[in-house]
Amino acid sequence: MNRLLFTAAVLGILLAGCETCVTTKEPVKTSAESAAATVQPAEIEETAEDAAIREQKAAAEKIKDSLTKGEAVSVADNQPVVDAFGSPYAKYRMETGDIEIWFYDDFYLVFDKDAVSMKDYELTIPAVN
């Protein structure tokens, strides 16, 4: 008798769909829930880190454009120059310490105090015949 009552209770719980029992039945969504699930935000909010990275890339591109046009650019930090052109294969600092030269494959950058300018090897070094 006890076994029959226990079996009936277990079957009743399983058929009733208790919250702690595992069922494959998906919960029914109301119309407001389904509408909220289909509405996507117009723009994903940008984090502060993403904004800083975007601004850093924009600053590097601006410096690169100015230098390739032959303009001297005032920089307080060398990091945007590294972001724009990459790391140089060699660096040379003058003995006086006020001029530093970064060497790349096709050009070199001259840091004079707080300004940087780009020089091309072909234009600054005469060809030897």
MDAnalysis code that builds the backbone (N, CA, C; Angstrom):
import MDAnalysis as mda
import numpy as np

u = mda.Universe.empty(387, n_residues=129, atom_resindex=np.repeat(np.arange(129), 3), trajectory=True)
u.add_TopologyAttr("name", ["N", "CA", "C"] * 129)
u.add_TopologyAttr("resid", np.arange(1, 130))
u.add_TopologyAttr("resname", ["MET", "ASN", "ARG", "LEU", "LEU", "PHE", "THR", "ALA", "ALA", "VAL", "LEU", "GLY", "ILE", "LEU", "LEU", "ALA", "GLY", "CYS", "GLU", "THR", "CYS", "VAL", "THR", "THR", "LYS", "GLU", "PRO", "VAL", "LYS", "THR", "SER", "ALA", "GLU", "SER", "ALA", "ALA", "ALA", "THR", "VAL", "GLN", "PRO", "ALA", "GLU", "ILE", "GLU", "GLU", "THR", "ALA", "GLU", "ASP", "ALA", "ALA", "ILE", "ARG", "GLU", "GLN", "LYS", "ALA", "ALA", "ALA", "GLU", "LYS", "ILE", "LYS", "ASP", "SER", "LEU", "THR", "LYS", "GLY", "GLU", "ALA", "VAL", "SER", "VAL", "ALA", "ASP", "ASN", "GLN", "PRO", "VAL", "VAL", "ASP", "ALA", "PHE", "GLY", "SER", "PRO", "TYR", "ALA", "LYS", "TYR", "ARG", "MET", "GLU", "THR", "GLY", "ASP", "ILE", "GLU", "ILE", "TRP", "PHE", "TYR", "ASP", "ASP", "PHE", "TYR", "LEU", "VAL", "PHE", "ASP", "LYS", "ASP", "ALA", "VAL", "SER", "MET", "LYS", "ASP", "TYR", "GLU", "LEU", "THR", "ILE", "PRO", "ALA", "VAL", "ASN"])
u.atoms.positions = np.array([
    [0.812, -1.178, 0.000],
    [0.000, 0.000, 0.000],
    [0.877, 1.272, 0.000],
    [1.923, 1.253, 0.847],
    [2.815, 2.405, 0.911],
    [3.558, 2.608, -0.410],
    [3.914, 1.490, -1.024],
    [4.616, 1.581, -2.291],
    [3.703, 2.177, -3.364],
    [2.471, 1.849, -3.358],
    [1.520, 2.365, -4.317],
    [1.288, 3.862, -4.102],
    [1.196, 4.297, -2.870],
    [1.036, 5.722, -2.556],
    [2.283, 6.512, -2.954],
    [3.436, 5.927, -2.690],
    [4.684, 6.600, -3.066],
    [4.787, 6.752, -4.583],
    [4.456, 5.733, -5.325],
    [4.503, 5.772, -6.780],
    [3.500, 6.792, -7.312],
    [2.339, 6.832, -6.740],
    [1.310, 7.778, -7.171],
    [1.752, 9.216, -6.880],
    [2.416, 9.444, -5.752],
    [2.880, 10.782, -5.397],
    [3.986, 11.233, -6.348],
    [4.917, 10.335, -6.668],
    [6.000, 10.674, -7.587],
    [5.438, 10.976, -8.967],
    [4.501, 10.143, -9.454],
    [3.890, 10.392, -10.754],
    [3.105, 11.703, -10.759],
    [2.444, 12.006, -9.676],
    [1.694, 13.260, -9.578],
    [2.623, 14.472, -9.640],
    [3.749, 14.358, -8.975],
    [4.718, 15.459, -8.995],
    [5.303, 15.624, -10.390],
    [5.668, 14.527, -11.043],
    [6.244, 14.595, -12.378],
    [5.238, 15.122, -13.393],
    [4.002, 14.680, -13.297],
    [2.992, 15.124, -14.239],
    [2.561, 16.568, -13.988],
    [2.691, 17.021, -12.751],
    [2.318, 18.398, -12.425],
    [3.380, 19.377, -12.896],
    [4.597, 18.915, -13.111],
    [5.661, 19.781, -13.598],
    [6.213, 20.683, -12.515],
    [6.689, 20.111, -11.464],
    [7.229, 20.931, -10.374],
    [8.468, 21.674, -10.857],
    [8.765, 22.778, -10.214],
    [9.860, 23.632, -10.636],
    [11.227, 23.007, -10.418],
    [11.361, 22.131, -9.456],
    [12.654, 21.512, -9.191],
    [12.881, 20.287, -10.054],
    [11.839, 19.761, -10.706],
    [11.982, 18.591, -11.562],
    [12.443, 19.028, -12.940],
    [13.196, 18.164, -13.581],
    [13.696, 18.437, -14.915],
    [12.608, 18.117, -15.922],
    [12.225, 19.131, -16.722],
    [11.239, 18.916, -17.771],
    [11.771, 19.513, -19.058],
    [11.271, 19.044, -20.179],
    [11.695, 19.578, -21.468],
    [10.728, 20.646, -21.967],
    [9.703, 20.922, -21.231],
    [8.710, 21.907, -21.609],
    [9.277, 23.310, -21.378],
    [9.221, 24.175, -22.422],
    [9.726, 25.535, -22.290],
    [8.649, 26.420, -21.685],
    [9.075, 27.403, -20.890],
    [8.089, 28.285, -20.281],
    [7.401, 29.147, -21.343],
    [6.163, 29.445, -21.097],
    [5.378, 30.245, -22.020],
    [5.698, 31.719, -21.768],
    [6.052, 32.433, -22.845],
    [6.373, 33.847, -22.731],
    [5.129, 34.672, -23.005],
    [5.003, 35.760, -22.273],
    [3.894, 36.671, -22.520],
    [4.232, 37.530, -23.731],
    [3.275, 38.235, -24.256],
    [3.516, 39.055, -25.446],
    [4.500, 40.187, -25.154],
    [4.501, 40.731, -23.931],
    [5.442, 41.801, -23.577],
    [6.867, 41.266, -23.520],
    [7.041, 40.044, -22.996],
    [8.374, 39.448, -22.934],
    [8.909, 39.143, -24.327],
    [8.043, 38.647, -25.205],
    [8.503, 38.326, -26.553],
    [8.810, 39.595, -27.335],
    [8.060, 40.668, -27.123],
    [8.342, 41.935, -27.788],
    [9.657, 42.522, -27.287],
    [9.922, 42.418, -25.999],
    [11.169, 42.933, -25.435],
    [12.360, 42.126, -25.931],
    [12.163, 40.844, -26.174],
    [13.257, 40.003, -26.644],
    [13.609, 40.310, -28.094],
    [12.644, 40.756, -28.897],
    [12.919, 41.023, -30.301],
    [13.443, 42.432, -30.544],
    [13.226, 43.348, -29.627],
    [13.694, 44.721, -29.795],
    [15.172, 44.779, -29.448],
    [15.990, 45.216, -30.410],
    [17.425, 45.341, -30.201],
    [17.749, 46.815, -29.974],
    [18.725, 47.112, -29.115],
    [19.099, 48.521, -28.931],
    [19.702, 49.072, -30.211],
    [19.453, 50.358, -30.465],
    [19.933, 50.992, -31.691],
    [21.452, 51.024, -31.739],
    [22.062, 51.349, -30.638],
    [23.517, 51.389, -30.564],
    [23.974, 50.681, -29.302],
    [25.048, 49.983, -29.418],
    [25.640, 49.362, -28.244],
    [26.466, 50.420, -27.546],
    [26.256, 50.544, -26.251],
    [26.984, 51.562, -25.514],
    [28.473, 51.268, -25.541],
    [29.243, 52.313, -25.778],
    [30.687, 52.186, -25.873],
    [31.291, 52.338, -24.478],
    [32.170, 51.444, -24.148],
    [32.815, 51.528, -22.841],
    [33.904, 52.588, -22.886],
    [34.346, 52.994, -21.732],
    [35.397, 54.007, -21.648],
    [36.700, 53.492, -22.253],
    [36.954, 52.210, -22.082],
    [38.179, 51.619, -22.642],
    [38.135, 51.616, -24.169],
    [36.970, 51.289, -24.744],
    [36.835, 51.310, -26.196],
    [37.004, 52.719, -26.746],
    [36.459, 53.702, -26.032],
    [36.590, 55.097, -26.472],
    [38.044, 55.549, -26.417],
    [38.764, 55.137, -25.381],
    [40.174, 55.518, -25.258],
    [41.006, 54.882, -26.365],
    [40.732, 53.641, -26.689],
    [41.464, 52.957, -27.759],
    [41.171, 53.617, -29.105],
    [39.907, 53.963, -29.337],
    [39.535, 54.619, -30.581],
    [40.218, 55.988, -30.704],
    [40.265, 56.747, -29.620],
    [40.927, 58.050, -29.636],
    [42.436, 57.904, -29.845],
    [43.033, 56.874, -29.257],
    [44.471, 56.634, -29.422],
    [44.792, 56.300, -30.877],
    [43.965, 55.480, -31.509],
    [44.182, 55.144, -32.917],
    [43.991, 56.367, -33.806],
    [43.011, 57.204, -33.485],
    [42.779, 58.418, -34.268],
    [43.955, 59.377, -34.143],
    [44.503, 59.511, -32.938],
    [45.663, 60.381, -32.738],
    [46.874, 59.862, -33.505],
    [47.073, 58.543, -33.501],
    [48.193, 57.949, -34.232],
    [48.038, 58.187, -35.736],
    [46.824, 58.047, -36.262],
    [46.599, 58.281, -37.692],
    [46.810, 59.747, -38.048],
    [46.397, 60.643, -37.171],
    [46.584, 62.078, -37.427],
    [48.069, 62.427, -37.467],
    [48.841, 61.874, -36.540],
    [50.291, 62.111, -36.527],
    [50.936, 61.527, -37.780],
    [50.518, 60.334, -38.158],
    [51.086, 59.693, -39.344],
    [50.784, 60.502, -40.600],
    [49.554, 60.990, -40.740],
    [49.193, 61.802, -41.902],
    [50.008, 63.092, -41.956],
    [50.152, 63.755, -40.816],
    [50.905, 65.010, -40.774],
    [52.378, 64.792, -41.123],
    [52.958, 63.725, -40.586],
    [54.372, 63.459, -40.841],
    [54.624, 63.068, -42.290],
    [53.737, 62.295, -42.879],
    [53.931, 61.905, -44.281],
    [53.741, 63.084, -45.232],
    [53.042, 64.130, -44.788],
    [52.908, 65.350, -45.593],
    [54.127, 66.254, -45.452],
    [55.048, 65.904, -44.564],
    [56.258, 66.692, -44.393],
    [56.175, 67.725, -43.286],
    [55.130, 67.666, -42.499],
    [54.960, 68.622, -41.412],
    [55.676, 68.125, -40.155],
    [56.144, 69.047, -39.350],
    [56.703, 68.699, -38.043],
    [55.551, 68.688, -37.038],
    [55.534, 67.689, -36.189],
    [54.440, 67.517, -35.243],
    [54.994, 67.608, -33.837],
    [54.295, 68.316, -32.994],
    [54.687, 68.424, -31.593],
    [54.056, 67.269, -30.812],
    [54.897, 66.496, -30.151],
    [54.413, 65.371, -29.362],
    [55.021, 65.435, -27.966],
    [54.211, 65.125, -26.982],
    [54.703, 65.082, -25.609],
    [55.099, 63.659, -25.224],
    [54.506, 62.686, -25.921],
    [54.748, 61.277, -25.628],
    [55.043, 60.561, -26.939],
    [55.957, 59.620, -26.929],
    [56.335, 58.895, -28.146],
    [55.376, 57.756, -28.488],
    [54.464, 57.414, -27.598],
    [53.586, 56.271, -27.820],
    [52.716, 56.408, -29.073],
    [52.120, 57.573, -29.371],
    [51.355, 57.674, -30.623],
    [52.206, 57.456, -31.871],
    [53.471, 57.818, -31.805],
    [54.375, 57.601, -32.944],
    [54.629, 56.106, -33.110],
    [54.814, 55.405, -32.013],
    [55.001, 53.949, -32.062],
    [53.731, 53.286, -32.576],
    [52.562, 53.787, -32.143],
    [51.296, 53.232, -32.627],
    [51.121, 53.463, -34.121],
    [51.616, 54.588, -34.625],
    [51.449, 54.913, -36.039],
    [52.419, 54.156, -36.930],
    [53.676, 54.065, -36.533],
    [54.705, 53.496, -37.412],
    [55.280, 52.173, -36.917],
    [55.011, 51.803, -35.705],
    [55.605, 50.610, -35.137],
    [56.924, 50.953, -34.467],
    [57.560, 49.970, -33.898],
    [58.841, 50.187, -33.232],
    [59.960, 50.310, -34.264],
    [60.885, 51.224, -34.058],
    [62.006, 51.350, -35.004],
    [62.987, 50.204, -34.835],
    [63.763, 49.937, -35.881],
    [64.762, 48.879, -35.748],
    [66.015, 49.381, -35.061],
    [66.198, 50.718, -34.986],
    [67.343, 51.285, -34.273],
    [66.987, 52.688, -33.801],
    [67.594, 53.077, -32.689],
    [67.430, 54.427, -32.159],
    [68.810, 55.002, -31.882],
    [68.948, 56.306, -32.111],
    [70.201, 56.978, -31.819],
    [69.882, 58.272, -31.095],
    [70.523, 58.481, -29.958],
    [70.354, 59.708, -29.192],
    [71.659, 60.484, -29.265],
    [71.542, 61.755, -29.640],
    [72.722, 62.623, -29.716],
    [73.338, 62.761, -28.332],
    [74.602, 63.043, -28.295],
    [75.315, 63.183, -27.019],
    [74.742, 64.306, -26.164],
    [74.220, 65.331, -26.820],
    [73.630, 66.434, -26.061],
    [72.296, 66.049, -25.447],
    [71.660, 65.012, -25.983],
    [70.416, 64.511, -25.418],
    [69.168, 65.217, -25.897],
    [69.300, 66.232, -26.747],
    [68.109, 66.946, -27.182],
    [67.557, 66.445, -28.520],
    [68.278, 65.592, -29.221],
    [67.818, 65.046, -30.495],
    [67.923, 63.518, -30.445],
    [66.857, 62.875, -30.890],
    [66.831, 61.413, -30.983],
    [66.355, 61.051, -32.377],
    [66.968, 60.033, -32.970],
    [66.621, 59.605, -34.323],
    [66.179, 58.149, -34.264],
    [65.017, 57.890, -34.856],
    [64.487, 56.530, -34.949],
    [64.595, 56.088, -36.401],
    [65.186, 54.930, -36.633],
    [65.414, 54.436, -37.983],
    [64.400, 53.350, -38.346],
    [63.807, 53.525, -39.514],
    [62.887, 52.544, -40.089],
    [63.453, 52.121, -41.443],
    [62.795, 51.218, -42.143],
    [63.307, 50.698, -43.410],
    [63.426, 51.776, -44.487],
    [62.399, 52.593, -44.700],
    [62.386, 53.552, -45.804],
    [62.533, 55.008, -45.376],
    [62.534, 55.266, -44.101],
    [62.582, 56.638, -43.608],
    [63.141, 56.636, -42.189],
    [63.359, 57.828, -41.678],
    [63.732, 57.956, -40.269],
    [63.004, 59.149, -39.672],
    [62.794, 59.100, -38.365],
    [62.107, 60.163, -37.640],
    [63.111, 60.884, -36.755],
    [63.048, 62.202, -36.765],
    [63.941, 63.012, -35.950],
    [63.107, 63.677, -34.858],
    [63.427, 63.348, -33.614],
    [62.775, 63.969, -32.461],
    [63.689, 65.081, -31.970],
    [63.248, 66.316, -32.136],
    [64.024, 67.478, -31.705],
    [63.233, 68.160, -30.594],
    [63.662, 67.973, -29.366],
    [62.953, 68.453, -28.178],
    [61.548, 67.863, -28.164],
    [60.503, 68.656, -28.401],
    [59.137, 68.131, -28.364],
    [58.520, 67.958, -29.736],
    [59.275, 68.174, -30.803],
    [58.741, 68.045, -32.160],
    [59.381, 66.853, -32.859],
    [58.621, 66.254, -33.749],
    [59.123, 65.121, -34.527],
    [58.887, 65.421, -36.003],
    [59.845, 65.052, -36.838],
    [59.697, 65.225, -38.281],
    [60.188, 63.964, -38.975],
    [59.652, 63.733, -40.176],
    [60.004, 62.536, -40.938],
    [60.961, 62.915, -42.062],
    [61.970, 62.114, -42.241],
    [62.937, 62.320, -43.318],
    [62.998, 61.051, -44.159],
    [63.174, 61.240, -45.451],
    [63.284, 60.125, -46.382],
    [64.755, 59.915, -46.716],
    [65.217, 58.668, -46.728],
    [66.620, 58.384, -47.019],
    [67.029, 58.900, -48.396],
    [66.199, 58.712, -49.397],
    [66.545, 59.077, -50.761],
    [66.690, 60.585, -50.946],
    [65.938, 61.367, -50.165],
    [65.993, 62.814, -50.317],
    [67.086, 63.444, -49.490],
    [67.489, 62.812, -48.392],
    [68.461, 63.427, -47.491],
    [69.866, 62.886, -47.665],
    [69.999, 61.689, -48.193],
    [71.339, 61.105, -48.367],
    [71.627, 61.045, -49.866],
    [72.614, 61.776, -50.341],
    [72.892, 61.761, -51.779],
    [73.430, 60.406, -52.228],
    [73.070, 60.040, -53.439],
    [73.529, 58.783, -53.997],
    [75.006, 58.894, -54.374],
    [75.742, 57.839, -54.127],
    [77.164, 57.796, -54.453],
    [77.317, 57.034, -55.763],
    [77.968, 57.665, -56.766],
    [78.159, 57.011, -58.056],
    [79.470, 56.315, -58.125],
])
